[in-house]
Amino acid sequence: MTSVAESHRASHSGQQFRGRVAFVCGADTGISHAVAQALAARGARVALAVVGKSAPAKAVAPSIDGGALLPIDLRLPDSVNAAVTGARAACGPIEILVNCTEAPIEKSFLETDETHWRELVQVSLFGVFRVTQLVIPEMIERGFGRVVNITSDAGRVGGAGQAIDAGCAGGVIAFTKTIARELARSSITANTVCCGPMDDQTAKPGAAGDSEARLRSIPLRRLGQPSEIGAAVAFLASEEAGFITGQTLSVNGGTSMS
Amino acid sequence: MMHATTGRLAGKVAIVTGAGRGIGKGAAKALAAAGARVALASRSEGPLAELAAEIRDLGGYALALPCDVGVRADVDRVVTTTAETYGRIDILVNNAQSWGPPGAKAVAPPPTAFEELPEEWWDHTFQTGVKATFYFCQAVFPHIKGHGGKIINFGSPAAVAGRPGMVDYGANKEAIRGLTKSLAREWGPYGINVNVICPVVETDALREARQREPNRAEAALETVPMRRLGDSDRDAGPLVVFLASPESDYLTGHTFMLDGGRVMI
């Protein structure tokens, strides 16, 4: 029983990820910030690579003290390479990888075009492939790794106005299951966290928001907090979750179930 | 040592069924280590008392409540005693499950052709599985509806994927998964999370099956990408604690496969 208590003590004292390096990359939103904060709060050195201007993410920088804040353009292999290299140089070998894909712009499928498709697929699907392929060999070498890809529930159940994003999300889920199978024997797990209705302060004006009708459609009757995505990622990234792989965890208040 | 006052489940009270061995034991130990006071329910009186003593020796709180989970009066007694002793109930882990011939000592009956499956076996599997889960959920509801809580049920990857020779077990385990999803929707407004874990964990039942048919067990292991069985303490305990903790407050109706990647849904 000592080991259980000890590991609990370690996780409870904020030292669960002591000595581990996490690379969190994705859009500069509440979700990626919350994930970086959750891992840092548990002792990880976090390299946070955000898409676009790096200025907004500076708000989160103090909470990843000892980590790194890097810009990344997921459309460009060179930029991805530079971010991963920069993260390694600043923090050390990456053992935890978290890809957070972009929040979608709601648009019916017939209103979308090739330019929109390419833009989204470049970031939300190719971006995940690019980062993952650069990070995994080192995990294999070290015999330990945790990959957590964050995407949307639309990848499981569809979502009106999110055709291309849902296609990418479904792709991320299938991709994650496949690398989970390929990497299982190297003690590397790969899981997906799907975000349900979130209170992430990035909701577009005029979006569904937290109207009463919307909340009634959520069994738990509330929106999720980014910190709850962070907590789910922290669990899947922990040593304790080493037997859980290839799974798709919908943190969604019960809106959809499989 | 336990963390009854500082752990992340400090102040919480949990009932764990089937706590005499295997996953139930691992779950009870992990919950206690995280600070919860635990009521241990199972038919196996001796192991239950030992586990309760072990937890208390380490500074935790545990109550051994021998019972037959398939008997409603027993279930009601466990829930009432727990509430009276500890003053509240927050967490329910419905882990107990028998199957095969009622009253048999063997924990895992051999694979049985469906056309030969005795009705008493079928009834026994359902009575100690989904029916026991039904009894316990109904019995704890008055105690948790005011402040919310966590219900953790147990299904099976073998049931999700289907497996010959254990049709009663599979049907019963999928019934538990169905109960979980509908109940999650129904009790969500009370802040009660209902989730289900489908484990492949080394248990007495699996050990018995492996001894009986080593080749089949070896072949089964080949279907687990991680090429190992889960462990009650190392793998099951922490997942139960996660699902019992505030960290999973926005997660409900979920099927959590704890199987080394065997079944991906």
Interface residues (C-beta under 8 A of the other chain):
Chain A: M1 T2 S3 V4 A5 S7 H8 R9 H12 K177 A180 R181 A184 R185 T189 G196 I218 P219 L220 R221 G224 Q225 E228 A231 A232 A234 F235 S238 E240 A241 G242 F243 I244 T245 G246 Q247 T248 L249 S250 V251 N252 G253 G254 M257 S258
Chain B: M1 M2 H3 T6 G7 R8 K29 A30 A33 A34 E54 I55 L58 K181 A184 R185 G188 P189 G191 N193 P225 M226 R227 R228 G230 D231 D233 R234 D235 G237 P238 L239 V241 F242 E247 S248 D249 Y250 L251 T252 G253 H254 T255 F256 M257 L258 D259 G260 G261 M264 I265
